[in-house]
């Protein structure tokens, strides 16, 4: 296993003037769209619970949260440019393909981080801004610079960064983070390991090549599958168990049960599949995206319905 | 000496930076207006 030097310049890169779209790519637009979606659900949840932020400020706050997420993506790409250049999945990112120089990406990420936190502080409150700053720090420094290359638990702990946006959004609208906000956090947190490890099973040779200690290439395929199954069980059970306490209504409960059962079934199939069966892993990976979308979409629909029935809105 | 396409990219980038700064200023202006509106509405 060869460990590349963190942030070493990728060899053979010809730097040329970048296009604006190359900078947009640095923000990881697909991750940003997931952040916007989960954060919007957090905001709706906060309004249902009596949050009072004017809607215009909520929209600007959502924009600030998405820019913050994009900024942390740019910092991650700057730090990981050396391994991105070697891995098949990431070789065409703006820095390894030579479109954006690394230091410019770092400056871009830092400036956007500062602006997003400042904007959120102005549009909502300091609690939300502080949480956003912590999220960016956690993703860029704790996950990217430290955990990712240090431990096979990298994405378990690092998953906290991806799970925080609905909490930040809830805080922006309500000025507090009640247990329901942390329940949304826990759902994404428990979802992250089975989601990423399913992909890592397929891409383990890529991670092996660059020396990133992902679970499959450190503890092996069988151990990874066992842990995927354990997390899937925990996730499906947790998503259902929180409903009676007040997260979501009957639609959410129905979606959580139906998709949860299927999620566990796919994880079990992967557990029992013959060694090297990439199809089962990719099936679980694909469904995991649908699963998270389904849960949050159900919460969004129920939240909007509840708001529409409130007379003062 | 910069090539034509490099010049074009640089000018696109300058325009994007100008657009970004303008958007940020407009956002701060809007936040200020909305905050004033909210506090006037609340009687404070």
Interface residues (C-beta under 8 A of the other chain):
Chain A: X16 X17 X18 X19 X20 X23 X54 X56 X57 X60 X63 X115 X119 X122 X123
Chain B: X2 X6 X7 X9 X10 X12 X13 X15 X16 X24 X27 X28 X30 X31 X34 X35 X37 X38
